[in-house]
Amino acid sequence: MSDGLDITHGGAIAVDPEALRAVATAMGRAAPRFADAAAAIRTAHGFIVGTSNLSAQVDTVALWASADRADVLHEECQTASANTLLMADVYELVELRAQLAALAIQDTAQAFAIDARIAQLEASDPRVNEMEQWLLAGWRDKRFEGLSEQLYLGPSALTGGSPLYLGAALALAARVAATGTGRLAPNATLSGSGGPVSVTPVKTGTQIAPPTSLAEALRRFPTAPDAQLKVERYTMPNGSNRFVLYAKGTQMSVDPKEPFDMTSNLELYTGQESASYAATVAALEAAGAQAGDEVHVYAHSQSAMNAAYLSSQSEFDVTVQVTAGSPVHPAVGEDQLLIELRHTDDAVSSLAGGGSPGGTGSPDSLVVTRDGDAFDVLFPSHMMESYTETAEMVDASGDVRLEAWLDKARELDEAVAIESTEYVARRE
């Protein structure tokens, strides 16, 4: 897209395969109508030519050309439908291979079913495998774009006076992560316990309405001193409650009681429950969230890892997950809307190994990528301001899939009361 923005359903998948098939089917149904139109025009042409004095009043040459044009449209529509179906098969093949790779046990019934479908797709058209490889090659080339040029340290004796970029080491680490580290399996869980922690409300208020754009949502993060978490509670007309969580990333603090620290980063990335995860659950519970309550999550950096595990292991019903600069890539169910904002030159986001070539989540889920900053010394591409700028670009893109997110946000407009609370979390 323009401005270097790329919006896809997954790493190498532009659009959900089933959505693409729906378009192809619609085009396929329209194609015969052009053939019918061509036949009708030629019938009219014959009648006009065969009727005395009538042909002088009609441009029969133009009329016949219209029939020819309808024939061309018929062929073009058929071709477009067939090509779109082929592309849907290629996208599905990429998605199925990603799903198969995510299965921890390869001899399950699900794995056998996926294998059978893969074989069916491969046998359907010899072009499918070739196009799959072309798609994956393009994705692999772009997923770390700009990363190796980051952390410029100037001319160095180590490089014979040439510019030294520590980003080259980061790019190598990212490619190691691409082998699987940073990609969470379906229904991933954390081990151990991150507690004890405490959460203290430090700022309360009322909201007028839910966010109406992704950028607005990213601007709603906590503003009170030391607050890492903010929870909005929406009381619906039927008395039920829905919750929206805004969670900051790593806090650069020397305070040993700070739960959103580098220790929590390492624990989460290696599959252990962190103090920041325990604090996130505690903040939701303090705001009144109970098992089964619907939760929308907006999270940056470390908290994006917490969001991934909230959706896969908590008792809350996480229906919307919007993350910025996440070090992991989650596999979520088709009932969850996942929007990932990733900068290809963000060293933290690169820990997800470029994510997955396949899609995950609902058909309207999105992966948004761009090169966040052309010259990065102190990781500006990972900062929330840079991701908010990316969100603004998505809002302005006109991508129709964003309507699914807007619909989920608009549901909260029905709330009869909205309470907002910011929390400071601490290790005990």
BELRALIN-V859596 format. One record per residue. N is the residue number from 1. RES is the residue in three letters. PHI is phi in whole degrees, -180 to 180 (* if undefined). Layout:
n:res:phi
N:RES:PHI
N:RES:PHI
//
This chain:
n:res:phi
1:MET:*
2:SER:-69
3:ASP:61
4:GLY:74
5:LEU:-85
6:ASP:-126
7:ILE:-116
8:THR:-131
9:HIS:-85
10:GLY:-157
11:GLY:-52
12:ALA:-111
13:ILE:-109
14:ALA:-70
15:VAL:-137
16:ASP:-53
17:PRO:-55
18:GLU:-68
19:ALA:-65
20:LEU:-68
21:ARG:-65
22:ALA:-63
23:VAL:-64
24:ALA:-62
25:THR:-63
26:ALA:-63
27:MET:-66
28:GLY:-63
29:ARG:-73
30:ALA:-77
31:ALA:-55
32:PRO:-61
33:ARG:-67
34:PHE:-68
35:ALA:-65
36:ASP:-63
37:ALA:-65
38:ALA:-62
39:ALA:-64
40:ALA:-65
41:ILE:-65
42:ARG:-69
43:THR:-64
44:ALA:-64
45:HIS:-61
46:GLY:-63
47:PHE:-64
48:ILE:-66
49:VAL:-64
50:GLY:-85
51:THR:-102
52:SER:-57
53:ASN:69
54:LEU:-80
55:SER:-66
56:ALA:-70
57:GLN:-97
58:VAL:-129
59:ASP:-78
60:THR:-68
61:VAL:-65
62:ALA:-65
63:LEU:-64
64:TRP:-64
65:ALA:-64
66:SER:-63
67:ALA:-65
68:ASP:-62
69:ARG:-65
70:ALA:-64
71:ASP:-64
72:VAL:-63
73:LEU:-63
74:HIS:-61
75:GLU:-67
76:GLU:-63
77:CYS:-67
78:GLN:-63
79:THR:-64
80:ALA:-62
81:SER:-64
82:ALA:-64
83:ASN:-67
84:THR:-67
85:LEU:-63
86:LEU:-63
87:MET:-65
88:ALA:-62
89:ASP:-64
90:VAL:-64
91:TYR:-60
92:GLU:-64
93:LEU:-62
94:VAL:-60
95:GLU:-65
96:LEU:-66
97:ARG:-64
98:ALA:-65
99:GLN:-64
100:LEU:-64
101:ALA:-66
102:ALA:-79
103:LEU:-74
104:ALA:-70
105:ILE:-115
106:GLN:-83
107:ASP:-103
108:THR:-76
109:ALA:-61
110:GLN:-64
111:ALA:-63
112:PHE:-63
113:ALA:-65
114:ILE:-66
115:ASP:-58
116:ALA:-65
117:ARG:-68
118:ILE:-60
119:ALA:-61
120:GLN:-65
121:LEU:-66
122:GLU:-64
123:ALA:-80
124:SER:-71
125:ASP:-162
126:PRO:-64
127:ARG:-78
128:VAL:-60
129:ASN:-64
130:GLU:-63
131:MET:-69
132:GLU:-61
133:GLN:-64
134:TRP:-65
135:LEU:-61
136:LEU:-65
137:ALA:-63
138:GLY:-64
139:TRP:-65
140:ARG:-63
141:ASP:-69
142:LYS:-98
143:ARG:-70
144:PHE:-120
145:GLU:-60
146:GLY:90
147:LEU:-67
148:SER:-69
149:GLU:-92
150:GLN:-84
151:LEU:55
152:TYR:-70
153:LEU:-112
154:GLY:83
155:PRO:-61
156:SER:-137
157:ALA:-66
158:LEU:-65
159:THR:-114
160:GLY:67
161:GLY:89
162:SER:-79
163:PRO:-59
164:LEU:-109
165:TYR:-119
166:LEU:-69
167:GLY:-62
168:ALA:-63
169:ALA:-68
170:LEU:-64
171:ALA:-64
172:LEU:-65
173:ALA:-62
174:ALA:-64
175:ARG:-71
176:VAL:-67
177:ALA:-62
178:ALA:-66
179:THR:-75
180:GLY:151
181:THR:-64
182:GLY:98
183:ARG:-101
184:LEU:-84
185:ALA:-76
186:PRO:-56
187:ASN:59
188:ALA:-62
189:THR:-131
190:LEU:-96
191:SER:-104
192:GLY:77
193:SER:-135
194:GLY:-95
195:GLY:-85
196:PRO:-81
197:VAL:-137
198:SER:-129
199:VAL:-127
200:THR:-120
201:PRO:-70
202:VAL:-121
203:LYS:-156
204:THR:-125
205:GLY:-176
206:THR:-124
207:GLN:-96
208:ILE:-83
209:ALA:-162
210:PRO:-70
211:PRO:-64
212:THR:-110
213:SER:-153
214:LEU:-62
215:ALA:-63
216:GLU:-62
217:ALA:-61
218:LEU:-71
219:ARG:-88
220:ARG:-92
221:PHE:-65
222:PRO:-55
223:THR:-120
224:ALA:-67
225:PRO:-54
226:ASP:70
227:ALA:-72
228:GLN:-109
229:LEU:-132
230:LYS:-137
231:VAL:-126
232:GLU:-101
233:ARG:-109
234:TYR:-107
235:THR:-90
236:MET:-88
237:PRO:-56
238:ASN:-86
239:GLY:93
240:SER:-76
241:ASN:-122
242:ARG:-124
243:PHE:-132
244:VAL:-124
245:LEU:-107
246:TYR:-119
247:ALA:-128
248:LYS:-73
249:GLY:-88
250:THR:-59
251:GLN:-103
252:MET:-80
253:SER:-140
254:VAL:-95
255:ASP:-70
256:PRO:-66
257:LYS:-91
258:GLU:-74
259:PRO:-79
260:PHE:-95
261:ASP:-113
262:MET:-68
263:THR:-61
264:SER:-65
265:ASN:-56
266:LEU:-64
267:GLU:-62
268:LEU:-64
269:TYR:-67
270:THR:-101
271:GLY:83
272:GLN:-109
273:GLU:-69
274:SER:-105
275:ALA:-64
276:SER:-69
277:TYR:-68
278:ALA:-60
279:ALA:-68
280:THR:-63
281:VAL:-63
282:ALA:-64
283:ALA:-66
284:LEU:-62
285:GLU:-65
286:ALA:-64
287:ALA:-81
288:GLY:107
289:ALA:-70
290:GLN:-124
291:ALA:-55
292:GLY:91
293:ASP:-70
294:GLU:-76
295:VAL:-132
296:HIS:-106
297:VAL:-122
298:TYR:-122
299:ALA:-143
300:HIS:-118
301:SER:57
302:GLN:-54
303:SER:-67
304:ALA:-66
305:MET:-67
306:ASN:-61
307:ALA:-62
308:ALA:-60
309:TYR:-78
310:LEU:-58
311:SER:-77
312:SER:-100
313:GLN:-132
314:SER:-80
315:GLU:-86
316:PHE:-80
317:ASP:-96
318:VAL:-81
319:THR:-100
320:VAL:-132
321:GLN:-135
322:VAL:-117
323:THR:-124
324:ALA:-128
325:GLY:65
326:SER:-75
327:PRO:-78
328:VAL:-131
329:HIS:-120
330:PRO:-86
331:ALA:-107
332:VAL:-118
333:GLY:-76
334:GLU:-70
335:ASP:-93
336:GLN:-117
337:LEU:-93
338:LEU:-114
339:ILE:-123
340:GLU:-108
341:LEU:-101
342:ARG:-134
343:HIS:-99
344:THR:-67
345:ASP:-103
346:ASP:-89
347:ALA:-63
348:VAL:-70
349:SER:-62
350:SER:-67
351:LEU:-65
352:ALA:-80
353:GLY:68
354:GLY:83
355:GLY:76
356:SER:-120
357:PRO:-68
358:GLY:-93
359:GLY:-91
360:THR:-148
361:GLY:87
362:SER:-68
363:PRO:-59
364:ASP:-95
365:SER:-68
366:LEU:-131
367:VAL:-119
368:VAL:-111
369:THR:-129
370:ARG:-166
371:ASP:-82
372:GLY:-71
373:ASP:-152
374:ALA:-69
375:PHE:-136
376:ASP:-118
377:VAL:-105
378:LEU:-121
379:PHE:58
380:PRO:-62
381:SER:-68
382:HIS:-94
383:MET:-70
384:MET:-63
385:GLU:-62
386:SER:-68
387:TYR:-71
388:THR:-66
389:GLU:-62
390:THR:-63
391:ALA:-60
392:GLU:-61
393:MET:-66
394:VAL:-65
395:ASP:-58
396:ALA:-87
397:SER:-73
398:GLY:78
399:ASP:-62
400:VAL:-66
401:ARG:-68
402:LEU:-68
403:GLU:-61
404:ALA:-63
405:TRP:-67
406:LEU:-61
407:ASP:-62
408:LYS:-65
409:ALA:-69
410:ARG:-66
411:GLU:-57
412:LEU:-72
413:ASP:-63
414:GLU:-77
415:ALA:-60
416:VAL:-92
417:ALA:-155
418:ILE:-132
419:GLU:-117
420:SER:-124
421:THR:-135
422:GLU:-104
423:TYR:-126
424:VAL:-103
425:ALA:-103
426:ARG:-143
427:ARG:-70
428:GLU:-94
//
